[in-house]
């Protein structure tokens, strides 16, 4: 999956675009995808600029799949407990 396909899939899931950054923007309080030389990095950028839950991937596909599955799981939890985001 590419970043553009991931964006479409997240839109279909109803994930708010302010919850993620797929094109390297370092926006606080988001899940960020950034290409760093030959690696793809995924992390949560907190309000103080700290990187949390960092993961590194060899391919764009693997990084995008990870993000997609993470948001699918989040949606399942939200539905289970009746949380509206």
PDB file of N, CA, C and O in Angstrom:
ATOM      1  N   UNK A   1       0.854  -1.169   0.000  1.00  0.00           N
ATOM      2  CA  UNK A   1       0.000   0.000   0.000  1.00  0.00           C
ATOM      3  C   UNK A   1       0.901   1.233   0.000  1.00  0.00           C
ATOM      4  O   UNK A   1       1.905   1.273   0.712  1.00  0.00           O
ATOM      5  N   UNK A   2       0.552   2.212  -0.778  1.00  0.00           N
ATOM      6  CA  UNK A   2       1.293   3.471  -0.835  1.00  0.00           C
ATOM      7  C   UNK A   2       0.667   4.481   0.130  1.00  0.00           C
ATOM      8  O   UNK A   2      -0.414   4.244   0.670  1.00  0.00           O
ATOM      9  N   UNK A   3       1.344   5.594   0.342  1.00  0.00           N
ATOM     10  CA  UNK A   3       0.801   6.617   1.235  1.00  0.00           C
ATOM     11  C   UNK A   3      -0.510   7.180   0.700  1.00  0.00           C
ATOM     12  O   UNK A   3      -1.425   7.464   1.473  1.00  0.00           O
ATOM     13  N   UNK A   4      -0.605   7.340  -0.611  1.00  0.00           N
ATOM     14  CA  UNK A   4      -1.863   7.871  -1.163  1.00  0.00           C
ATOM     15  C   UNK A   4      -3.006   6.872  -0.994  1.00  0.00           C
ATOM     16  O   UNK A   4      -4.140   7.269  -0.724  1.00  0.00           O
ATOM     17  N   UNK A   5      -2.718   5.579  -1.152  1.00  0.00           N
ATOM     18  CA  UNK A   5      -3.741   4.562  -0.922  1.00  0.00           C
ATOM     19  C   UNK A   5      -4.100   4.493   0.565  1.00  0.00           C
ATOM     20  O   UNK A   5      -5.268   4.328   0.916  1.00  0.00           O
ATOM     21  N   UNK A   6      -3.109   4.618   1.423  1.00  0.00           N
ATOM     22  CA  UNK A   6      -3.374   4.635   2.863  1.00  0.00           C
ATOM     23  C   UNK A   6      -4.301   5.784   3.223  1.00  0.00           C
ATOM     24  O   UNK A   6      -5.231   5.608   4.010  1.00  0.00           O
ATOM     25  N   UNK A   7      -4.058   6.951   2.657  1.00  0.00           N
ATOM     26  CA  UNK A   7      -4.925   8.112   2.922  1.00  0.00           C
ATOM     27  C   UNK A   7      -6.362   7.793   2.542  1.00  0.00           C
ATOM     28  O   UNK A   7      -7.285   8.087   3.302  1.00  0.00           O
ATOM     29  N   UNK A   8      -6.558   7.197   1.377  1.00  0.00           N
ATOM     30  CA  UNK A   8      -7.915   6.825   0.942  1.00  0.00           C
ATOM     31  C   UNK A   8      -8.550   5.833   1.920  1.00  0.00           C
ATOM     32  O   UNK A   8      -9.722   5.970   2.271  1.00  0.00           O
ATOM     33  N   UNK A   9      -7.787   4.848   2.354  1.00  0.00           N
ATOM     34  CA  UNK A   9      -8.310   3.841   3.272  1.00  0.00           C
ATOM     35  C   UNK A   9      -8.662   4.445   4.635  1.00  0.00           C
ATOM     36  O   UNK A   9      -9.671   4.082   5.240  1.00  0.00           O
ATOM     37  N   UNK A  10      -7.824   5.366   5.108  1.00  0.00           N
ATOM     38  CA  UNK A  10      -8.119   6.020   6.383  1.00  0.00           C
ATOM     39  C   UNK A  10      -9.358   6.901   6.270  1.00  0.00           C
ATOM     40  O   UNK A  10     -10.153   6.983   7.206  1.00  0.00           O
ATOM     41  N   UNK A  11      -9.521   7.559   5.126  1.00  0.00           N
ATOM     42  CA  UNK A  11     -10.736   8.351   4.893  1.00  0.00           C
ATOM     43  C   UNK A  11     -11.975   7.455   4.942  1.00  0.00           C
ATOM     44  O   UNK A  11     -12.994   7.828   5.523  1.00  0.00           O
ATOM     45  N   UNK A  12     -11.880   6.265   4.326  1.00  0.00           N
ATOM     46  CA  UNK A  12     -13.008   5.327   4.331  1.00  0.00           C
ATOM     47  C   UNK A  12     -13.325   4.830   5.741  1.00  0.00           C
ATOM     48  O   UNK A  12     -14.480   4.553   6.064  1.00  0.00           O
ATOM     49  N   UNK A  13     -12.291   4.720   6.578  1.00  0.00           N
ATOM     50  CA  UNK A  13     -12.500   4.314   7.974  1.00  0.00           C
ATOM     51  C   UNK A  13     -13.112   5.428   8.815  1.00  0.00           C
ATOM     52  O   UNK A  13     -13.625   5.186   9.908  1.00  0.00           O
ATOM     53  N   UNK A  14     -13.051   6.652   8.292  1.00  0.00           N
ATOM     54  CA  UNK A  14     -13.567   7.789   9.039  1.00  0.00           C
ATOM     55  C   UNK A  14     -12.559   8.382  10.007  1.00  0.00           C
ATOM     56  O   UNK A  14     -12.936   9.063  10.961  1.00  0.00           O
ATOM     57  N   UNK A  15     -11.267   8.126   9.764  1.00  0.00           N
ATOM     58  CA  UNK A  15     -10.214   8.684  10.623  1.00  0.00           C
ATOM     59  C   UNK A  15     -10.017  10.146  10.258  1.00  0.00           C
ATOM     60  O   UNK A  15      -9.850  10.489   9.087  1.00  0.00           O
ATOM     61  N   UNK A  16     -10.037  10.999  11.265  1.00  0.00           N
ATOM     62  CA  UNK A  16      -9.850  12.428  11.019  1.00  0.00           C
ATOM     63  C   UNK A  16      -8.440  12.700  10.523  1.00  0.00           C
ATOM     64  O   UNK A  16      -7.474  12.151  11.052  1.00  0.00           O
ATOM     65  N   UNK A  17      -8.322  13.547   9.510  1.00  0.00           N
ATOM     66  CA  UNK A  17      -7.015  13.822   8.910  1.00  0.00           C
ATOM     67  C   UNK A  17      -6.052  14.493   9.891  1.00  0.00           C
ATOM     68  O   UNK A  17      -4.840  14.463   9.677  1.00  0.00           O
ATOM     69  N   UNK A  18      -6.568  15.093  10.956  1.00  0.00           N
ATOM     70  CA  UNK A  18      -5.682  15.712  11.944  1.00  0.00           C
ATOM     71  C   UNK A  18      -5.052  14.672  12.871  1.00  0.00           C
ATOM     72  O   UNK A  18      -4.230  15.013  13.722  1.00  0.00           O
ATOM     73  N   UNK A  19      -5.437  13.403  12.706  1.00  0.00           N
ATOM     74  CA  UNK A  19      -4.897  12.331  13.540  1.00  0.00           C
ATOM     75  C   UNK A  19      -3.603  11.734  12.997  1.00  0.00           C
ATOM     76  O   UNK A  19      -2.924  10.979  13.693  1.00  0.00           O
ATOM     77  N   UNK A  20      -3.263  12.072  11.755  1.00  0.00           N
ATOM     78  CA  UNK A  20      -2.083  11.483  11.138  1.00  0.00           C
ATOM     79  C   UNK A  20      -1.406  12.462  10.178  1.00  0.00           C
ATOM     80  O   UNK A  20      -2.009  13.432   9.717  1.00  0.00           O
ATOM     81  N   UNK A  21      -0.155  12.180   9.898  1.00  0.00           N
ATOM     82  CA  UNK A  21       0.639  12.951   8.945  1.00  0.00           C
ATOM     83  C   UNK A  21       1.402  11.957   8.079  1.00  0.00           C
ATOM     84  O   UNK A  21       2.292  11.261   8.568  1.00  0.00           O
ATOM     85  N   UNK A  22       1.061  11.887   6.804  1.00  0.00           N
ATOM     86  CA  UNK A  22       1.634  10.869   5.931  1.00  0.00           C
ATOM     87  C   UNK A  22       2.722  11.379   5.002  1.00  0.00           C
ATOM     88  O   UNK A  22       3.375  10.590   4.318  1.00  0.00           O
ATOM     89  N   UNK A  23       2.922  12.673   4.970  1.00  0.00           N
ATOM     90  CA  UNK A  23       3.854  13.216   3.995  1.00  0.00           C
ATOM     91  C   UNK A  23       4.980  14.006   4.644  1.00  0.00           C
ATOM     92  O   UNK A  23       5.507  14.951   4.058  1.00  0.00           O
ATOM     93  N   UNK A  24       5.348  13.608   5.870  1.00  0.00           N
ATOM     94  CA  UNK A  24       6.511  14.170   6.525  1.00  0.00           C
ATOM     95  C   UNK A  24       6.290  15.407   7.371  1.00  0.00           C
ATOM     96  O   UNK A  24       7.240  15.915   7.966  1.00  0.00           O
ATOM     97  N   UNK A  25       5.057  15.912   7.444  1.00  0.00           N
ATOM     98  CA  UNK A  25       4.787  17.070   8.285  1.00  0.00           C
ATOM     99  C   UNK A  25       4.872  16.637   9.746  1.00  0.00           C
ATOM    100  O   UNK A  25       4.300  15.620  10.137  1.00  0.00           O
ATOM    101  N   UNK A  26       5.582  17.411  10.538  1.00  0.00           N
ATOM    102  CA  UNK A  26       5.734  17.080  11.960  1.00  0.00           C
ATOM    103  C   UNK A  26       4.705  17.859  12.764  1.00  0.00           C
ATOM    104  O   UNK A  26       5.024  18.868  13.394  1.00  0.00           O
ATOM    105  N   UNK A  27       3.486  17.386  12.735  1.00  0.00           N
ATOM    106  CA  UNK A  27       2.374  18.011  13.420  1.00  0.00           C
ATOM    107  C   UNK A  27       2.170  17.335  14.773  1.00  0.00           C
ATOM    108  O   UNK A  27       2.027  16.114  14.837  1.00  0.00           O
ATOM    109  N   UNK A  28       2.156  18.117  15.856  1.00  0.00           N
ATOM    110  CA  UNK A  28       1.987  17.503  17.183  1.00  0.00           C
ATOM    111  C   UNK A  28       0.659  16.761  17.320  1.00  0.00           C
ATOM    112  O   UNK A  28      -0.328  17.088  16.661  1.00  0.00           O
ATOM    113  N   UNK A  29       0.663  15.760  18.188  1.00  0.00           N
ATOM    114  CA  UNK A  29      -0.515  14.961  18.519  1.00  0.00           C
ATOM    115  C   UNK A  29      -1.025  14.178  17.301  1.00  0.00           C
ATOM    116  O   UNK A  29      -2.231  14.065  17.082  1.00  0.00           O
ATOM    117  N   UNK A  30      -0.083  13.640  16.515  1.00  0.00           N
ATOM    118  CA  UNK A  30      -0.439  12.848  15.341  1.00  0.00           C
ATOM    119  C   UNK A  30       0.463  11.622  15.225  1.00  0.00           C
ATOM    120  O   UNK A  30       1.541  11.558  15.816  1.00  0.00           O
ATOM    121  N   UNK A  31      -0.009  10.657  14.449  1.00  0.00           N
ATOM    122  CA  UNK A  31       0.826   9.543  14.023  1.00  0.00           C
ATOM    123  C   UNK A  31       1.517  10.018  12.744  1.00  0.00           C
ATOM    124  O   UNK A  31       0.858  10.439  11.793  1.00  0.00           O
ATOM    125  N   UNK A  32       2.834   9.946  12.733  1.00  0.00           N
ATOM    126  CA  UNK A  32       3.622  10.490  11.629  1.00  0.00           C
ATOM    127  C   UNK A  32       4.300   9.365  10.849  1.00  0.00           C
ATOM    128  O   UNK A  32       4.849   8.429  11.430  1.00  0.00           O
ATOM    129  N   UNK A  33       4.249   9.476   9.532  1.00  0.00           N
ATOM    130  CA  UNK A  33       4.999   8.610   8.633  1.00  0.00           C
ATOM    131  C   UNK A  33       6.029   9.479   7.933  1.00  0.00           C
ATOM    132  O   UNK A  33       5.685  10.496   7.330  1.00  0.00           O
ATOM    133  N   UNK A  34       7.281   9.083   8.013  1.00  0.00           N
ATOM    134  CA  UNK A  34       8.342   9.868   7.377  1.00  0.00           C
ATOM    135  C   UNK A  34       9.365   8.912   6.773  1.00  0.00           C
ATOM    136  O   UNK A  34       9.692   7.875   7.350  1.00  0.00           O
ATOM    137  N   UNK A  35       9.858   9.286   5.602  1.00  0.00           N
ATOM    138  CA  UNK A  35      10.927   8.509   4.980  1.00  0.00           C
ATOM    139  C   UNK A  35      12.248   9.093   5.435  1.00  0.00           C
ATOM    140  O   UNK A  35      12.486  10.293   5.303  1.00  0.00           O
ATOM    141  N   UNK A  36      13.102   8.247   5.968  1.00  0.00           N
ATOM    142  CA  UNK A  36      14.399   8.670   6.465  1.00  0.00           C
ATOM    143  C   UNK A  36      15.457   7.854   5.728  1.00  0.00           C
ATOM    144  O   UNK A  36      15.789   6.739   6.131  1.00  0.00           O
ATOM    145  N   UNK A  37      15.980   8.423   4.649  1.00  0.00           N
ATOM    146  CA  UNK A  37      16.915   7.731   3.765  1.00  0.00           C
ATOM    147  C   UNK A  37      16.271   6.466   3.229  1.00  0.00           C
ATOM    148  O   UNK A  37      15.354   6.549   2.411  1.00  0.00           O
ATOM    149  N   UNK A  38      16.722   5.295   3.665  1.00  0.00           N
ATOM    150  CA  UNK A  38      16.209   4.041   3.123  1.00  0.00           C
ATOM    151  C   UNK A  38      15.177   3.373   4.025  1.00  0.00           C
ATOM    152  O   UNK A  38      14.736   2.259   3.742  1.00  0.00           O
ATOM    153  N   UNK A  39      14.800   4.024   5.078  1.00  0.00           N
ATOM    154  CA  UNK A  39      13.840   3.469   6.032  1.00  0.00           C
ATOM    155  C   UNK A  39      12.572   4.319   6.056  1.00  0.00           C
ATOM    156  O   UNK A  39      12.590   5.501   5.714  1.00  0.00           O
ATOM    157  N   UNK A  40      11.493   3.702   6.459  1.00  0.00           N
ATOM    158  CA  UNK A  40      10.233   4.381   6.697  1.00  0.00           C
ATOM    159  C   UNK A  40       9.987   4.330   8.189  1.00  0.00           C
ATOM    160  O   UNK A  40       9.993   3.254   8.785  1.00  0.00           O
ATOM    161  N   UNK A  41       9.771   5.484   8.798  1.00  0.00           N
ATOM    162  CA  UNK A  41       9.578   5.559  10.235  1.00  0.00           C
ATOM    163  C   UNK A  41       8.147   5.973  10.555  1.00  0.00           C
ATOM    164  O   UNK A  41       7.565   6.836   9.898  1.00  0.00           O
ATOM    165  N   UNK A  42       7.603   5.338  11.577  1.00  0.00           N
ATOM    166  CA  UNK A  42       6.263   5.648  12.072  1.00  0.00           C
ATOM    167  C   UNK A  42       6.398   5.922  13.557  1.00  0.00           C
ATOM    168  O   UNK A  42       7.033   5.155  14.282  1.00  0.00           O
ATOM    169  N   UNK A  43       5.800   7.013  14.011  1.00  0.00           N
ATOM    170  CA  UNK A  43       5.830   7.336  15.433  1.00  0.00           C
ATOM    171  C   UNK A  43       4.695   8.293  15.761  1.00  0.00           C
ATOM    172  O   UNK A  43       4.125   8.940  14.882  1.00  0.00           O
ATOM    173  N   UNK A  44       4.384   8.364  17.045  1.00  0.00           N
ATOM    174  CA  UNK A  44       3.417   9.341  17.529  1.00  0.00           C
ATOM    175  C   UNK A  44       4.217  10.543  18.004  1.00  0.00           C
ATOM    176  O   UNK A  44       5.117  10.400  18.831  1.00  0.00           O
ATOM    177  N   UNK A  45       3.899  11.723  17.491  1.00  0.00           N
ATOM    178  CA  UNK A  45       4.571  12.956  17.886  1.00  0.00           C
ATOM    179  C   UNK A  45       3.707  13.659  18.921  1.00  0.00           C
ATOM    180  O   UNK A  45       2.617  14.139  18.610  1.00  0.00           O
ATOM    181  N   UNK A  46       4.202  13.718  20.153  1.00  0.00           N
ATOM    182  CA  UNK A  46       3.405  14.335  21.205  1.00  0.00           C
ATOM    183  C   UNK A  46       3.482  15.860  21.140  1.00  0.00           C
ATOM    184  O   UNK A  46       4.203  16.428  20.319  1.00  0.00           O
ATOM    185  N   UNK A  47       2.724  16.507  22.021  1.00  0.00           N
ATOM    186  CA  UNK A  47       2.607  17.969  21.993  1.00  0.00           C
ATOM    187  C   UNK A  47       3.913  18.684  22.338  1.00  0.00           C
ATOM    188  O   UNK A  47       4.052  19.879  22.078  1.00  0.00           O
ATOM    189  N   UNK A  48       4.858  17.969  22.914  1.00  0.00           N
ATOM    190  CA  UNK A  48       6.163  18.560  23.251  1.00  0.00           C
ATOM    191  C   UNK A  48       7.240  18.225  22.226  1.00  0.00           C
ATOM    192  O   UNK A  48       8.406  18.582  22.402  1.00  0.00           O
ATOM    193  N   UNK A  49       6.850  17.546  21.166  1.00  0.00           N
ATOM    194  CA  UNK A  49       7.805  17.191  20.123  1.00  0.00           C
ATOM    195  C   UNK A  49       8.519  15.872  20.348  1.00  0.00           C
ATOM    196  O   UNK A  49       9.467  15.547  19.633  1.00  0.00           O
ATOM    197  N   UNK A  50       8.073  15.112  21.334  1.00  0.00           N
ATOM    198  CA  UNK A  50       8.687  13.816  21.606  1.00  0.00           C
ATOM    199  C   UNK A  50       8.144  12.739  20.688  1.00  0.00           C
ATOM    200  O   UNK A  50       6.955  12.710  20.371  1.00  0.00           O
ATOM    201  N   UNK A  51       9.031  11.858  20.268  1.00  0.00           N
ATOM    202  CA  UNK A  51       8.634  10.718  19.436  1.00  0.00           C
ATOM    203  C   UNK A  51       8.328   9.542  20.347  1.00  0.00           C
ATOM    204  O   UNK A  51       9.150   9.145  21.172  1.00  0.00           O
ATOM    205  N   UNK A  52       7.140   8.997  20.186  1.00  0.00           N
ATOM    206  CA  UNK A  52       6.706   7.867  21.002  1.00  0.00           C
ATOM    207  C   UNK A  52       6.341   6.687  20.111  1.00  0.00           C
ATOM    208  O   UNK A  52       5.888   6.864  18.981  1.00  0.00           O
ATOM    209  N   UNK A  53       6.544   5.487  20.632  1.00  0.00           N
ATOM    210  CA  UNK A  53       6.175   4.254  19.928  1.00  0.00           C
ATOM    211  C   UNK A  53       6.779   4.186  18.531  1.00  0.00           C
ATOM    212  O   UNK A  53       6.092   3.849  17.567  1.00  0.00           O
ATOM    213  N   UNK A  54       8.058   4.505  18.426  1.00  0.00           N
ATOM    214  CA  UNK A  54       8.738   4.517  17.122  1.00  0.00           C
ATOM    215  C   UNK A  54       8.877   3.112  16.553  1.00  0.00           C
ATOM    216  O   UNK A  54       9.227   2.165  17.258  1.00  0.00           O
ATOM    217  N   UNK A  55       8.596   3.005  15.270  1.00  0.00           N
ATOM    218  CA  UNK A  55       8.787   1.769  14.512  1.00  0.00           C
ATOM    219  C   UNK A  55       9.501   2.138  13.216  1.00  0.00           C
ATOM    220  O   UNK A  55       9.293   3.220  12.667  1.00  0.00           O
ATOM    221  N   UNK A  56      10.333   1.238  12.739  1.00  0.00           N
ATOM    222  CA  UNK A  56      11.075   1.460  11.508  1.00  0.00           C
ATOM    223  C   UNK A  56      10.783   0.308  10.549  1.00  0.00           C
ATOM    224  O   UNK A  56      10.719  -0.850  10.961  1.00  0.00           O
ATOM    225  N   UNK A  57      10.605   0.633   9.268  1.00  0.00           N
ATOM    226  CA  UNK A  57      10.254  -0.368   8.259  1.00  0.00           C
ATOM    227  C   UNK A  57      11.159  -0.220   7.044  1.00  0.00           C
ATOM    228  O   UNK A  57      11.653   0.867   6.744  1.00  0.00           O
ATOM    229  N   UNK A  58      11.363  -1.331   6.356  1.00  0.00           N
ATOM    230  CA  UNK A  58      12.197  -1.315   5.155  1.00  0.00           C
ATOM    231  C   UNK A  58      11.439  -0.864   3.917  1.00  0.00           C
ATOM    232  O   UNK A  58      12.050  -0.468   2.925  1.00  0.00           O
ATOM    233  N   UNK A  59      10.106  -0.920   3.967  1.00  0.00           N
ATOM    234  CA  UNK A  59       9.329  -0.544   2.783  1.00  0.00           C
ATOM    235  C   UNK A  59       8.146   0.357   3.149  1.00  0.00           C
ATOM    236  O   UNK A  59       7.633   0.326   4.268  1.00  0.00           O
ATOM    237  N   UNK A  60       7.744   1.141   2.185  1.00  0.00           N
ATOM    238  CA  UNK A  60       6.570   1.995   2.333  1.00  0.00           C
ATOM    239  C   UNK A  60       5.335   1.137   2.590  1.00  0.00           C
ATOM    240  O   UNK A  60       4.489   1.485   3.413  1.00  0.00           O
ATOM    241  N   UNK A  61       5.239   0.025   1.888  1.00  0.00           N
ATOM    242  CA  UNK A  61       4.102  -0.869   2.030  1.00  0.00           C
ATOM    243  C   UNK A  61       3.956  -1.366   3.473  1.00  0.00           C
ATOM    244  O   UNK A  61       2.860  -1.345   4.033  1.00  0.00           O
ATOM    245  N   UNK A  62       5.057  -1.809   4.063  1.00  0.00           N
ATOM    246  CA  UNK A  62       5.003  -2.320   5.431  1.00  0.00           C
ATOM    247  C   UNK A  62       4.606  -1.227   6.421  1.00  0.00           C
ATOM    248  O   UNK A  62       3.812  -1.465   7.331  1.00  0.00           O
ATOM    249  N   UNK A  63       5.159  -0.036   6.242  1.00  0.00           N
ATOM    250  CA  UNK A  63       4.840   1.083   7.138  1.00  0.00           C
ATOM    251  C   UNK A  63       3.366   1.465   7.017  1.00  0.00           C
ATOM    252  O   UNK A  63       2.693   1.682   8.025  1.00  0.00           O
ATOM    253  N   UNK A  64       2.869   1.546   5.792  1.00  0.00           N
ATOM    254  CA  UNK A  64       1.464   1.910   5.578  1.00  0.00           C
ATOM    255  C   UNK A  64       0.523   0.843   6.121  1.00  0.00           C
ATOM    256  O   UNK A  64      -0.509   1.168   6.708  1.00  0.00           O
ATOM    257  N   UNK A  65       0.870  -0.427   5.930  1.00  0.00           N
ATOM    258  CA  UNK A  65       0.050  -1.516   6.483  1.00  0.00           C
ATOM    259  C   UNK A  65      -0.015  -1.425   8.003  1.00  0.00           C
ATOM    260  O   UNK A  65      -1.073  -1.628   8.598  1.00  0.00           O
ATOM    261  N   UNK A  66       1.115  -1.120   8.623  1.00  0.00           N
ATOM    262  CA  UNK A  66       1.166  -0.984  10.080  1.00  0.00           C
ATOM    263  C   UNK A  66       0.224   0.122  10.554  1.00  0.00           C
ATOM    264  O   UNK A  66      -0.549  -0.069  11.493  1.00  0.00           O
ATOM    265  N   UNK A  67       0.295   1.278   9.895  1.00  0.00           N
ATOM    266  CA  UNK A  67      -0.563   2.406  10.274  1.00  0.00           C
ATOM    267  C   UNK A  67      -2.033   2.051  10.069  1.00  0.00           C
ATOM    268  O   UNK A  67      -2.869   2.321  10.932  1.00  0.00           O
ATOM    269  N   UNK A  68      -2.341   1.453   8.938  1.00  0.00           N
ATOM    270  CA  UNK A  68      -3.725   1.085   8.658  1.00  0.00           C
ATOM    271  C   UNK A  68      -4.267   0.133   9.736  1.00  0.00           C
ATOM    272  O   UNK A  68      -5.358   0.345  10.265  1.00  0.00           O
ATOM    273  N   UNK A  69      -3.509  -0.899  10.050  1.00  0.00           N
ATOM    274  CA  UNK A  69      -3.957  -1.868  11.048  1.00  0.00           C
ATOM    275  C   UNK A  69      -4.104  -1.223  12.421  1.00  0.00           C
ATOM    276  O   UNK A  69      -4.995  -1.582  13.191  1.00  0.00           O
ATOM    277  N   UNK A  70      -3.238  -0.281  12.721  1.00  0.00           N
ATOM    278  CA  UNK A  70      -3.316   0.427  13.999  1.00  0.00           C
ATOM    279  C   UNK A  70      -4.629   1.210  14.099  1.00  0.00           C
ATOM    280  O   UNK A  70      -5.296   1.173  15.133  1.00  0.00           O
ATOM    281  N   UNK A  71      -4.999   1.919  13.024  1.00  0.00           N
ATOM    282  CA  UNK A  71      -6.238   2.692  13.051  1.00  0.00           C
ATOM    283  C   UNK A  71      -7.473   1.787  12.992  1.00  0.00           C
ATOM    284  O   UNK A  71      -8.507   2.129  13.566  1.00  0.00           O
ATOM    285  N   UNK A  72      -7.385   0.648  12.314  1.00  0.00           N
ATOM    286  CA  UNK A  72      -8.502  -0.304  12.314  1.00  0.00           C
ATOM    287  C   UNK A  72      -8.745  -0.793  13.737  1.00  0.00           C
ATOM    288  O   UNK A  72      -9.886  -0.847  14.198  1.00  0.00           O
ATOM    289  N   UNK A  73      -7.669  -1.147  14.427  1.00  0.00           N
ATOM    290  CA  UNK A  73      -7.802  -1.620  15.812  1.00  0.00           C
ATOM    291  C   UNK A  73      -8.367  -0.517  16.704  1.00  0.00           C
ATOM    292  O   UNK A  73      -9.203  -0.785  17.567  1.00  0.00           O
ATOM    293  N   UNK A  74      -7.919   0.711  16.502  1.00  0.00           N
ATOM    294  CA  UNK A  74      -8.440   1.846  17.266  1.00  0.00           C
ATOM    295  C   UNK A  74      -9.936   2.001  17.041  1.00  0.00           C
ATOM    296  O   UNK A  74     -10.687   2.220  17.992  1.00  0.00           O
ATOM    297  N   UNK A  75     -10.374   1.891  15.791  1.00  0.00           N
ATOM    298  CA  UNK A  75     -11.802   1.995  15.470  1.00  0.00           C
ATOM    299  C   UNK A  75     -12.600   0.891  16.143  1.00  0.00           C
ATOM    300  O   UNK A  75     -13.696   1.134  16.648  1.00  0.00           O
ATOM    301  N   UNK A  76     -12.058  -0.319  16.155  1.00  0.00           N
ATOM    302  CA  UNK A  76     -12.751  -1.441  16.803  1.00  0.00           C
ATOM    303  C   UNK A  76     -12.932  -1.177  18.293  1.00  0.00           C
ATOM    304  O   UNK A  76     -13.999  -1.443  18.845  1.00  0.00           O
ATOM    305  N   UNK A  77     -11.914  -0.666  18.933  1.00  0.00           N
ATOM    306  CA  UNK A  77     -11.988  -0.344  20.364  1.00  0.00           C
ATOM    307  C   UNK A  77     -12.999   0.774  20.609  1.00  0.00           C
ATOM    308  O   UNK A  77     -13.784   0.713  21.555  1.00  0.00           O
ATOM    309  N   UNK A  78     -12.975   1.795  19.752  1.00  0.00           N
ATOM    310  CA  UNK A  78     -13.919   2.915  19.899  1.00  0.00           C
ATOM    311  C   UNK A  78     -15.360   2.415  19.775  1.00  0.00           C
ATOM    312  O   UNK A  78     -16.229   2.828  20.542  1.00  0.00           O
ATOM    313  N   UNK A  79     -15.611   1.534  18.816  1.00  0.00           N
ATOM    314  CA  UNK A  79     -16.961   0.997  18.633  1.00  0.00           C
ATOM    315  C   UNK A  79     -17.377   0.131  19.823  1.00  0.00           C
ATOM    316  O   UNK A  79     -18.515   0.197  20.287  1.00  0.00           O
ATOM    317  N   UNK A  80     -16.449  -0.668  20.298  1.00  0.00           N
ATOM    318  CA  UNK A  80     -16.745  -1.565  21.422  1.00  0.00           C
ATOM    319  C   UNK A  80     -17.154  -0.790  22.667  1.00  0.00           C
ATOM    320  O   UNK A  80     -18.049  -1.204  23.404  1.00  0.00           O
ATOM    321  N   UNK A  81     -16.492   0.332  22.892  1.00  0.00           N
ATOM    322  CA  UNK A  81     -16.754   1.100  24.105  1.00  0.00           C
ATOM    323  C   UNK A  81     -17.583   2.353  23.865  1.00  0.00           C
ATOM    324  O   UNK A  81     -17.763   3.162  24.775  1.00  0.00           O
ATOM    325  N   UNK A  82     -18.092   2.520  22.638  1.00  0.00           N
ATOM    326  CA  UNK A  82     -18.983   3.627  22.342  1.00  0.00           C
ATOM    327  C   UNK A  82     -18.329   4.985  22.373  1.00  0.00           C
ATOM    328  O   UNK A  82     -18.959   5.970  22.759  1.00  0.00           O
ATOM    329  N   UNK A  83     -17.081   5.052  21.974  1.00  0.00           N
ATOM    330  CA  UNK A  83     -16.359   6.326  21.963  1.00  0.00           C
ATOM    331  C   UNK A  83     -16.530   6.970  20.583  1.00  0.00           C
ATOM    332  O   UNK A  83     -16.311   6.327  19.557  1.00  0.00           O
ATOM    333  N   UNK A  84     -16.918   8.230  20.574  1.00  0.00           N
ATOM    334  CA  UNK A  84     -17.027   8.986  19.323  1.00  0.00           C
ATOM    335  C   UNK A  84     -15.871   9.951  19.223  1.00  0.00           C
ATOM    336  O   UNK A  84     -15.691  10.808  20.087  1.00  0.00           O
ATOM    337  N   UNK A  85     -15.075   9.811  18.155  1.00  0.00           N
ATOM    338  CA  UNK A  85     -13.949  10.730  17.962  1.00  0.00           C
ATOM    339  C   UNK A  85     -14.126  11.531  16.714  1.00  0.00           C
ATOM    340  O   UNK A  85     -13.276  12.359  16.386  1.00  0.00           O
TER     341      UNK A  85
END
